[in-house]
Amino acid sequence: MILETIINFSETMGIMNLDYRSVIMVVVACIFLYLAIRHGFEPLLLVPIAFGMLLSNLPLTGIFEAHPEGEFATWGLFSVFYALKPVLPSLIFMGVGAMTDFGPLIANPKSLLMGAGAQFGIFIAFTGAILLGFNAQEAASIGIIGGADGPTAIFLTQKLAPHLLGAIAVAAYSYMALVPIIQPPIMNAVTTKHERMIKMQQLRPVSQKEKILFPIMVTILVVLLIPSAAPLVGCLMLGNLFKESGRTLRLSDTASNAMMNIVVIMLGLCVGASAVGETFLTWSTIKIVILGVIAFGFGTFGGLIIAKIMNAVSKSPINPLIGSAGVSAVPMAARVSQVEGAKNDPTNFLLMHAMGPNVAGVIGSAVAACTMLSMFGPYV
């Protein structure tokens, strides 16, 4: 009886149920935690994602199970988080809007072109995914990784290809965290030292009236053209209106702080928990990771090329480095532009100029995602 009890107990121990996939995923989770904590790579995102991945890949926890009808977390709070998952990306966009200053974009509307150019990687990856055998819905979800916008990638993937959510979300957030490593080699390869030393003219002051009208007009214009963009673009602009109206400071503070932090924790844990070894360690995931870095690289390249062309035809000088900020990793991509510019000329300050294409990229990636949703959505 005692021996049987011991044997039964041993069978319930996680260590007795480890397989190679669980071990690999636990190691990957620990690597992400190391990068986030030791090197500061997007710790607010990578820490909850990595810990969710760690919990769901330790055997017999029962935290995450994949069911035929879709994903569902089976343990306590995770069940609540997954029930709310469809609205979490929009809530994050509201928080981003409350923290974002669209002034540089309003002062220099041409930045929209660089933000649009940086979406080039999305369509390159989409084409590559089709060639590798993914269907249109899966290819669209993979391509959006090139926008360097995690919430947008999650928003689109859970509607078009929910079975790929874990791989796409982890790839998207990983590349966002690695912006300071991925972008500089591309920036230096595409631009000359002379271009990297270009100093730009100071941006004009932007009035409060302009900042108030901007989110309202963008919402009307974008949603009239692409109605499916309403959840993302609408929440982004609502959050910004909270900030700029001057009448809703409490709402702005809540959206940009308490709500944002709660939603990031919830979404990060959900994303990490969905990266289970059984479904994550597949050839499809390897293809997604490769296509994701290609998408990100071509997005950076596209923004740089558009900026170079604009510099060639513009009367006022444009430093092409700010074009790389057209990917919507806010504000890290803009900071990378500043750092690379300062390496060539310590007196060159590009941060505010780079914020124009950076916030344009947020709008651009959301529009690109919702365009694909309209084209390849389940109702089409």
Buried (B, 14 or more C-beta within 10 A) or exposed (E): EEEEEEEEEEEEEEEEEBEEBBEBBBEBBEEBBEBBEEEEBBBEBBBBBBBBBBBBBBBEBEBBEBEEEEBEBEBEEBEEBBEBBEEBBBBBBBBBBBBBBBBBBBBBEBBBBBBBBBBBBBBBBBEBBBEBEBEBBBBBBBBBBBBBBBBBBBBBBBBBBBBBBBBBBBBBBBBBBBBBEBBBEBBBEBBEEEBBBBBBEEBEEBEEEBBBBBBEEBBEEBBEEBEBBBBBBBBBBBBBBBBBBEEBEEBBBBBBEEBBEEBBBBBBBBBBBBBBBEBBBEEBBEBBBBBBBBBBBBBBBBBBBBBBBBBEEEEEEBBBBBBBBBBBBBBBBBBBBBBBBBEBBEEBBBBBBBBBBBBBBBBBBBBBBBBBBBEBBEEE
